[in-house]
Amino acid sequence: MPPIVLDGENLTLEAVEAIAEGASCSLHPRALRRVRASRRTVERAARGGAAVYGVNTGFGHLAQVRIAAGDLEALQLNLLRSHAAGVGDPLPERVVRAVLALRANCLARGHSGIRPETLDLLLRMLARRVHPVIPERGSVSASGDLAPLAHLALVLVGEGEAWSGGRRVPGAAALRRAGLAPVHLAPKEGIALINGTQVMLAIGILALLRAERLAVAADVLGAMTLEALKGSHRPFDRRVHAARPHTGQGTSAGNLRRLLAGSTIEPSHADCGRVQDSYSLRCMPQVHGAARDALAHVRRTLAIEVNASTDNPMVFADEDELVSAGNFHGQPVAVALDHLAVGVCALGTISERRIERLLNPDLSDLPAFLTPEPGLHSGFMMAQVTAAALVSENKTHAHPASVDTIPTSAAKEDHVAMGLHAALKATRVVDNVAHVLGIEALAAAQALDFLKPLRAGKGAEAARAALRRRIPRLVADRVLAQDIAASRALLDAQVLRQAAEKVAGRLA
């Protein structure tokens, strides 16, 4: 694919994911002009006599300390060294690529005062796969993700660590192997590199896009389970959802109608006498839809943030002015990512209840635990236990991080956002839900196999067949961990969705 052009204004969430997966990017000439203009403003301020935060003063509580002209370069380097205090496991390289792209796009807006050559090195590192080692812990999301971004920025000056050719090496060695030279920071460049929300944002974007795909998968799997349990199609009547016109609810109901069309199972139980199905079947549009609406809100917030300026002080070249403010504060992103965790959590809890109904012979007409020989074999018994464990864990992770705050930097940063915590928790919730839905896919396909020669709706049947081409039916007990991992991978690759869409039409 052609390089993704960064101009500070038009980057999409999908483009960020593409860069995370290896796509290249370049800088738009318009952005380069803005960067040069803002740099000239910073240089004039550095030569002047007035105190300008981050240019000729200390940082945070030390902002009242004036720095001599001869020490301005050392000030920026010391900032990176002192702030690189992260701990924990390194972020995955795909996340680091997203962080690099997002930071470059933010700097390209021209409100940061960075030099073009420093921004160019950031982009060259991305192109040549010099990926800084960024510990995942240590940010309270006050002045943005200071500690993680300091670890990133150190590599630009030939310090820190980076991944190079799959190996963790000193930053200077990684640059040298890539044919790159480190930069010497000029006034304001250190703070320009580390003030921002791009670490929590990168993690959040990747979690959101995965969650959006899982929301569609939940409809596919819910349709398979409904058919396996001989549930009614009536609750998805278009008129019902027009009478309560939440966007996500209507979308989910429309998906279910398409997936269930052409069923031979439904007419087989037309006179069964059951008045209503359980909520986990009947209320799928309402629950899945609420999750979709939550994800839509998160998307709107992150789409703004991805093209936002989050530096301090802000440079306004047209007015030749620097303004100290608080765009670095992570609260908007933190609240959105907490919303992501809460919203997607529901996809897992309702899926686990559907799994239970498939496996429990007291709640279905199916063999116990979906094994042909219950007793001798345990079938999917423990798979449901795993699902229960995951959704219970998610209830803990869904507690919002953004309601917490703790003063830092001698109480100068007296309200913080905990946005990186929110991002990491949301990622864990999404990953857990992917496993739960993977378990439901296995159970629903196994249950539908017992109903042959009856066939589920065309979309649901196509999804079952797609899973069966890769994962065989459970005839006798085997290790299920591999099956669960394979099923989850099919959902992440959207294999079941694509199979369903070929016969049922596009799913929204």
C-alpha positions as CSV (number, residue, x, y, z in Angstrom):
1,M,0.0,0.0,0.0
2,P,1.2,3.6,-0.6
3,P,2.7,5.4,2.4
4,I,0.3,6.9,4.8
5,V,0.8,10.7,4.8
6,L,0.9,12.5,8.1
7,D,-0.3,16.0,8.1
8,G,-1.5,16.4,11.7
9,E,-5.2,16.7,10.5
10,N,-6.4,13.6,8.7
11,L,-4.9,10.5,10.3
12,T,-7.5,7.8,10.8
13,L,-7.7,5.0,13.4
14,E,-7.5,2.4,10.7
15,A,-4.3,4.1,9.3
16,V,-2.8,3.9,12.8
17,E,-3.5,0.2,12.9
18,A,-2.0,-0.2,9.4
19,I,1.2,1.5,10.5
20,A,1.3,-0.7,13.6
21,E,1.2,-3.7,11.3
22,G,4.0,-2.4,9.2
23,A,2.7,0.2,6.7
24,S,5.1,3.1,6.0
25,C,4.3,6.8,6.4
26,S,5.6,10.2,5.2
27,L,5.2,13.8,6.1
28,H,3.0,16.1,4.1
29,P,4.8,19.3,2.8
30,R,2.1,21.4,4.4
31,A,2.9,20.0,7.7
32,L,6.6,20.6,7.2
33,R,5.9,24.3,6.6
34,R,4.0,24.5,9.9
35,V,6.8,22.7,11.7
36,R,9.4,25.2,10.4
37,A,7.2,28.2,11.3
38,S,6.6,27.0,14.9
39,R,10.4,26.3,15.3
40,R,11.2,29.9,14.3
41,T,8.8,31.1,17.1
42,V,10.6,28.9,19.7
43,E,14.0,30.1,18.6
44,R,12.9,33.7,19.0
45,A,11.6,32.9,22.5
46,A,14.8,31.2,23.4
47,R,16.8,34.3,22.4
48,G,14.5,36.6,24.4
49,G,14.7,37.6,28.0
50,A,11.3,36.4,29.1
51,A,10.8,33.2,31.1
52,V,9.1,30.6,28.8
53,Y,8.1,27.3,30.4
54,G,10.0,24.3,28.9
55,V,12.3,26.6,26.9
56,N,14.4,28.4,29.5
57,T,12.8,27.2,32.8
58,G,12.7,24.0,34.8
59,F,9.8,21.6,34.6
60,G,6.7,21.0,36.8
61,H,7.3,22.3,40.4
62,L,10.7,23.7,39.1
63,A,9.1,26.0,36.6
64,Q,10.2,29.0,38.5
65,V,13.9,28.1,38.1
66,R,15.5,30.0,35.2
67,I,18.0,28.1,33.1
68,A,21.1,29.8,31.6
69,A,21.4,30.0,27.9
70,G,24.4,27.8,27.8
71,D,22.5,25.0,29.6
72,L,19.4,24.9,27.4
73,E,20.5,21.8,25.4
74,A,21.5,20.0,28.6
75,L,18.1,20.9,30.1
76,Q,16.2,19.0,27.4
77,L,18.5,15.9,27.6
78,N,18.3,15.9,31.4
79,L,14.5,16.0,31.0
80,L,14.5,12.7,29.0
81,R,16.9,11.0,31.3
82,S,15.1,11.9,34.5
83,H,11.7,11.1,33.1
84,A,12.6,7.7,31.7
85,A,11.5,6.0,34.9
86,G,9.1,3.3,33.5
87,V,8.9,-0.2,34.8
88,G,7.3,-3.5,33.7
89,D,7.2,-5.4,30.5
90,P,8.0,-3.7,27.2
91,L,5.1,-2.7,25.1
92,P,4.7,-4.9,22.0
93,E,6.5,-3.6,18.9
94,R,3.2,-3.0,17.0
95,V,2.1,-0.7,19.8
96,V,5.4,1.1,19.7
97,R,4.9,1.6,16.0
98,A,1.5,3.2,16.6
99,V,3.0,5.4,19.3
100,L,5.8,6.6,16.9
101,A,3.2,7.4,14.2
102,L,0.9,9.2,16.6
103,R,3.7,11.3,18.1
104,A,4.9,12.2,14.6
105,N,1.4,13.2,13.6
106,C,1.0,15.3,16.7
107,L,4.3,17.1,16.1
108,A,3.3,17.6,12.4
109,R,0.4,19.9,13.5
110,G,3.0,22.7,14.2
111,H,2.1,23.5,17.7
112,S,5.2,21.9,19.3
113,G,8.2,23.8,18.0
114,I,10.3,20.8,17.2
115,R,12.9,21.0,14.5
116,P,12.2,19.3,11.1
117,E,15.3,17.2,11.4
118,T,14.2,15.8,14.8
119,L,10.8,14.9,13.4
120,D,12.4,13.4,10.3
121,L,14.5,11.1,12.6
122,L,11.3,9.9,14.3
123,L,9.8,9.0,10.9
124,R,13.1,7.3,9.7
125,M,13.1,5.2,12.9
126,L,9.6,4.0,12.0
127,A,10.5,3.3,8.4
128,R,13.7,1.3,9.4
129,R,12.0,-0.5,12.3
130,V,14.0,1.0,15.1
131,H,11.4,0.5,17.8
132,P,12.2,2.0,21.2
133,V,11.8,-0.3,24.2
134,I,9.0,1.4,26.2
135,P,8.0,-0.1,29.6
136,E,4.3,-0.3,30.0
137,R,4.1,1.1,33.6
138,G,4.9,4.4,35.1
139,S,2.5,6.9,33.7
140,V,-0.3,8.6,35.6
141,S,-1.3,10.5,32.4
142,A,-0.9,13.9,33.9
143,S,1.3,15.8,31.5
144,G,0.5,13.0,29.1
145,D,2.5,9.8,29.1
146,L,5.7,11.3,30.3
147,A,7.7,8.3,31.4
148,P,6.9,6.0,28.4
149,L,7.5,8.8,25.9
150,A,10.8,9.6,27.6
151,H,11.9,6.1,26.9
152,L,10.9,6.6,23.3
153,A,12.7,9.9,23.0
154,L,16.0,8.7,24.5
155,V,16.6,6.6,21.4
156,L,16.5,9.7,19.2
157,V,19.5,11.0,21.2
158,G,21.4,7.7,21.0
159,E,20.4,6.5,24.5
160,G,17.8,4.1,25.9
161,E,17.1,0.8,24.3
162,A,15.4,-0.3,21.1
163,W,14.4,-3.4,19.2
164,S,16.5,-4.0,16.1
165,G,16.2,-7.1,14.0
166,G,14.3,-8.8,16.8
167,R,17.0,-8.1,19.4
168,R,16.9,-5.6,22.3
169,V,20.0,-3.4,21.9
170,P,21.2,0.0,23.1
171,G,19.6,2.9,21.3
172,A,22.8,4.1,19.8
173,A,23.5,0.6,18.3
174,A,20.0,0.4,16.9
175,L,20.4,3.7,15.2
176,R,23.8,2.8,13.8
177,R,22.6,-0.5,12.4
178,A,19.8,1.3,10.7
179,G,22.2,3.9,9.2
180,L,20.8,6.7,11.3
181,A,22.5,9.3,13.5
182,P,21.2,10.6,16.8
183,V,20.1,14.2,17.2
184,H,21.3,16.8,19.7
185,L,18.3,18.4,21.2
186,A,17.6,22.1,20.9
187,P,15.5,24.2,23.3
188,K,12.0,22.8,23.9
189,E,12.6,19.6,21.9
190,G,12.7,17.3,24.9
191,I,9.4,18.5,26.3
192,A,7.9,18.5,22.8
193,L,8.8,14.8,22.5
194,I,7.3,13.7,25.8
195,N,4.2,15.9,26.4
196,G,1.3,13.9,25.0
197,T,-1.3,11.2,25.2
198,Q,0.1,9.0,22.4
199,V,0.9,5.9,24.5
200,M,-2.5,5.5,26.0
201,L,-4.0,6.5,22.7
202,A,-2.0,3.9,20.7
203,I,-3.0,1.1,23.0
204,G,-6.6,2.3,23.1
205,I,-6.9,2.5,19.3
206,L,-5.7,-1.0,18.8
207,A,-8.1,-2.3,21.5
208,L,-11.0,-0.4,20.1
209,L,-10.6,-1.7,16.5
210,R,-10.4,-5.2,17.8
211,A,-13.4,-4.7,20.0
212,E,-15.4,-3.4,17.0
213,R,-14.7,-6.6,15.1
214,L,-15.7,-8.6,18.1
215,A,-19.0,-6.8,18.3
216,V,-19.8,-8.1,14.9
217,A,-18.5,-11.6,15.8
218,A,-20.9,-11.6,18.8
219,D,-23.9,-11.2,16.5
220,V,-22.6,-14.1,14.3
221,L,-22.0,-16.4,17.3
222,G,-25.3,-15.3,19.0
223,A,-27.2,-16.3,15.9
224,M,-25.4,-19.7,15.9
225,T,-26.3,-20.3,19.5
226,L,-29.9,-19.1,19.1
227,E,-30.4,-21.7,16.4
228,A,-28.7,-24.4,18.4
229,L,-31.0,-23.7,21.3
230,K,-34.0,-23.5,19.0
231,G,-34.7,-19.9,20.0
232,S,-37.3,-17.7,18.4
233,H,-36.5,-15.2,15.7
234,R,-39.4,-13.0,16.6
235,P,-37.5,-10.7,19.1
236,F,-35.5,-9.4,16.2
237,D,-38.6,-8.1,14.3
238,R,-37.8,-4.7,12.7
239,R,-40.8,-3.1,14.3
240,V,-39.6,-3.9,17.8
241,H,-36.3,-2.1,17.3
242,A,-37.9,0.9,15.5
243,A,-39.9,1.4,18.6
244,R,-36.7,1.9,20.6
245,P,-34.3,3.4,18.1
246,H,-30.9,3.1,19.7
247,T,-28.4,2.9,16.8
248,G,-26.4,-0.1,18.1
249,Q,-29.6,-2.0,19.0
250,G,-31.0,-1.6,15.5
251,T,-27.7,-2.6,13.8
252,S,-27.4,-5.7,15.9
253,A,-31.0,-6.7,15.2
254,G,-30.5,-6.2,11.5
255,N,-27.4,-8.4,11.6
256,L,-29.3,-11.2,13.4
257,R,-32.2,-11.1,10.9
258,R,-29.7,-11.5,8.0
259,L,-27.8,-14.3,9.7
260,L,-30.9,-16.2,10.6
261,A,-32.7,-16.0,7.3
262,G,-33.3,-19.3,5.5
263,S,-33.2,-21.4,8.7
264,T,-34.8,-24.9,8.6
265,I,-34.4,-25.2,12.4
266,E,-36.9,-22.4,13.2
267,P,-39.9,-24.1,11.5
268,S,-39.0,-27.4,13.2
269,H,-40.0,-26.0,16.6
270,A,-42.8,-23.7,15.6
271,D,-45.3,-25.5,17.9
272,C,-43.0,-26.1,20.8
273,G,-45.1,-24.1,23.2
274,R,-42.3,-22.0,24.6
275,V,-43.5,-18.5,25.2
276,Q,-40.2,-16.6,25.6
277,D,-36.5,-17.3,25.4
278,S,-34.0,-16.4,28.0
279,Y,-32.6,-12.8,28.0
280,S,-29.2,-14.0,26.7
281,L,-31.0,-14.9,23.5
282,R,-33.9,-12.6,23.3
283,C,-32.1,-9.5,24.4
284,M,-29.0,-9.8,22.2
285,P,-29.7,-6.7,20.2
286,Q,-30.2,-4.6,23.4
287,V,-27.0,-5.9,25.0
288,H,-24.8,-6.1,21.9
289,G,-26.2,-2.8,20.8
290,A,-25.4,-1.0,24.0
291,A,-21.8,-2.3,23.6
292,R,-21.8,-1.0,20.0
293,D,-23.0,2.5,21.1
294,A,-20.3,2.6,23.8
295,L,-17.7,1.7,21.1
296,A,-19.1,4.4,18.8
297,H,-18.6,7.0,21.6
298,V,-15.0,5.8,22.1
299,R,-14.3,6.0,18.4
300,R,-15.5,9.6,18.3
301,T,-13.2,10.6,21.1
302,L,-10.1,8.8,19.8
303,A,-10.7,10.1,16.3
304,I,-10.4,13.7,17.7
305,E,-7.4,12.9,19.8
306,V,-5.5,11.2,17.0
307,N,-5.2,14.6,15.2
308,A,-5.0,16.8,18.3
309,S,-2.1,18.9,19.7
310,T,-1.2,17.7,23.2
311,D,2.0,19.7,23.9
312,N,2.8,22.3,26.5
313,P,3.5,25.1,26.0
314,M,1.6,25.4,22.8
315,V,3.3,27.2,19.9
316,F,1.1,29.6,17.8
317,A,3.4,30.6,15.0
318,D,0.9,33.0,13.3
319,E,0.8,35.1,16.5
320,D,4.4,34.4,17.4
321,E,3.3,33.3,20.8
322,L,3.8,30.3,23.2
323,V,0.9,29.6,25.6
324,S,1.3,27.3,28.7
325,A,-1.9,25.3,29.2
326,G,-3.1,21.7,29.7
327,N,-3.8,19.9,26.5
328,F,-1.5,17.1,27.6
329,H,-4.0,16.0,30.3
330,G,-5.3,12.5,29.6
331,Q,-8.8,12.7,31.0
332,P,-10.7,12.7,27.7
333,V,-8.9,9.5,26.6
334,A,-9.0,7.9,30.0
335,V,-12.7,8.3,30.3
336,A,-13.3,7.0,26.8
337,L,-11.1,3.9,27.4
338,D,-12.9,3.2,30.7
339,H,-16.1,3.3,28.6
340,L,-14.5,0.9,26.2
341,A,-13.8,-1.6,28.9
342,V,-17.3,-1.4,30.3
343,G,-19.0,-1.6,26.9
344,V,-17.1,-4.6,25.6
345,C,-17.3,-6.4,29.0
346,A,-21.0,-6.9,28.3
347,L,-20.3,-8.9,25.1
348,G,-18.4,-11.4,27.2
349,T,-20.9,-11.7,30.1
350,I,-23.8,-12.4,27.8
351,S,-21.7,-14.8,25.7
352,E,-20.8,-16.8,28.8
353,R,-24.5,-17.1,29.7
354,R,-25.2,-18.5,26.2
355,I,-22.4,-21.0,26.6
356,E,-23.9,-22.2,29.8
357,R,-27.2,-22.7,28.2
358,L,-25.6,-24.7,25.4
359,L,-23.8,-27.0,27.8
360,N,-26.4,-27.4,30.6
361,P,-28.8,-30.2,29.7
362,D,-31.3,-28.7,32.1
363,L,-31.5,-25.6,29.9
364,S,-31.4,-27.3,26.5
365,D,-32.4,-30.4,24.6
366,L,-28.7,-31.1,23.9
367,P,-26.3,-33.7,25.4
368,A,-24.7,-32.6,28.6
369,F,-21.6,-30.5,27.9
370,L,-22.0,-31.2,24.2
371,T,-20.3,-34.5,24.2
372,P,-21.7,-37.6,22.5
373,E,-20.9,-39.7,25.6
374,P,-21.4,-37.6,28.8
375,G,-19.7,-39.2,31.8
376,L,-17.0,-41.0,29.9
377,H,-16.2,-37.6,28.3
378,S,-16.5,-34.2,29.9
379,G,-16.8,-32.3,26.6
380,F,-16.8,-28.5,26.9
381,M,-17.3,-28.6,30.7
382,M,-14.1,-26.8,31.5
383,A,-14.3,-24.4,28.6
384,Q,-17.4,-22.9,30.3
385,V,-15.4,-22.6,33.5
386,T,-12.7,-20.8,31.6
387,A,-15.2,-18.4,30.2
388,A,-16.7,-17.8,33.6
389,A,-13.2,-17.0,35.0
390,L,-12.5,-14.5,32.2
391,V,-15.8,-12.7,32.6
392,S,-15.4,-12.5,36.3
393,E,-11.9,-11.1,35.8
394,N,-13.3,-8.5,33.5
395,K,-15.7,-7.2,36.1
396,T,-12.6,-6.2,38.1
397,H,-10.9,-4.6,35.0
398,A,-14.1,-2.7,34.1
399,H,-13.8,-0.6,37.3
400,P,-12.8,2.8,35.9
401,A,-9.3,4.0,36.2
402,S,-10.2,7.6,35.4
403,V,-12.0,8.1,38.7
404,D,-8.7,7.8,40.5
405,T,-6.2,10.6,41.0
406,I,-3.1,11.1,43.0
407,P,-1.0,14.3,43.3
408,T,2.5,14.2,41.7
409,S,5.4,16.6,41.1
410,A,5.2,18.3,44.5
411,A,1.4,18.8,44.0
412,K,1.9,20.9,40.8
413,E,0.2,18.0,39.0
414,D,-2.5,17.7,41.5
415,H,-5.1,16.0,39.3
416,V,-4.1,13.1,37.0
417,A,-6.0,10.9,34.7
418,M,-4.6,7.3,34.9
419,G,-5.3,7.0,31.2
420,L,-2.5,4.4,30.6
421,H,-4.0,2.3,33.3
422,A,-7.4,2.6,31.5
423,A,-5.8,1.6,28.2
424,L,-4.0,-1.5,29.6
425,K,-7.2,-2.6,31.4
426,A,-9.3,-2.1,28.3
427,T,-6.9,-4.2,26.3
428,R,-7.1,-7.0,28.8
429,V,-10.9,-6.9,28.8
430,V,-11.0,-7.1,25.0
431,D,-8.5,-10.0,25.0
432,N,-10.6,-11.9,27.5
433,V,-13.8,-11.3,25.6
434,A,-12.1,-12.6,22.4
435,H,-11.4,-15.8,24.3
436,V,-14.9,-16.1,25.6
437,L,-16.4,-15.6,22.1
438,G,-13.9,-18.1,20.8
439,I,-15.3,-20.6,23.3
440,E,-18.9,-19.8,22.3
441,A,-18.0,-20.4,18.6
442,L,-16.7,-23.9,19.5
443,A,-19.8,-24.7,21.6
444,A,-22.3,-23.3,19.1
445,A,-20.8,-25.2,16.2
446,Q,-20.7,-28.4,18.2
447,A,-24.4,-27.9,19.2
448,L,-25.5,-27.2,15.6
449,D,-23.8,-30.4,14.6
450,F,-26.1,-32.3,16.8
451,L,-29.2,-30.9,15.0
452,K,-28.3,-32.1,11.5
453,P,-29.8,-32.5,9.0
454,L,-31.6,-29.3,10.2
455,R,-29.6,-26.3,9.2
456,A,-29.2,-22.9,10.8
457,G,-29.9,-19.6,9.0
458,K,-27.7,-19.2,6.0
459,G,-25.3,-16.8,7.7
460,A,-25.0,-18.8,10.9
461,E,-24.6,-22.0,9.0
462,A,-21.8,-20.5,6.8
463,A,-20.0,-19.4,10.0
464,R,-20.3,-22.9,11.5
465,A,-19.0,-24.5,8.3
466,A,-16.0,-22.1,8.2
467,L,-15.1,-23.0,11.7
468,R,-15.4,-26.7,10.9
469,R,-13.0,-26.4,8.0
470,R,-10.3,-25.5,10.5
471,I,-11.4,-27.1,13.8
472,P,-12.8,-30.6,13.9
473,R,-15.9,-31.6,15.8
474,L,-15.3,-32.8,19.4
475,V,-16.0,-36.5,19.3
476,A,-13.9,-37.5,22.3
477,D,-12.1,-35.5,24.9
478,R,-9.0,-33.7,23.8
479,V,-7.0,-30.7,25.0
480,L,-9.2,-27.7,24.4
481,A,-6.7,-25.0,24.9
482,Q,-5.5,-25.3,21.3
483,D,-9.0,-25.3,20.0
484,I,-9.8,-22.1,22.0
485,A,-6.7,-20.4,20.7
486,A,-7.5,-21.4,17.1
487,S,-11.2,-20.3,17.4
488,R,-10.1,-16.9,18.8
489,A,-7.7,-16.5,16.0
490,L,-10.5,-17.1,13.5
491,L,-12.5,-14.4,15.1
492,D,-9.6,-11.9,15.1
493,A,-9.0,-12.7,11.4
494,Q,-12.8,-12.2,10.8
495,V,-13.0,-15.6,9.1
496,L,-16.5,-16.5,10.4
497,R,-17.8,-13.0,9.7
498,Q,-16.6,-13.1,6.1
499,A,-18.1,-16.6,5.6
500,A,-21.4,-15.3,6.9
501,E,-21.3,-12.2,4.7
502,K,-20.9,-14.2,1.5
503,V,-24.3,-15.6,1.9
504,A,-26.1,-13.2,4.2
505,G,-24.9,-9.8,2.9
506,R,-22.7,-7.3,4.7
507,L,-22.9,-7.2,8.5
508,A,-22.6,-3.8,10.1
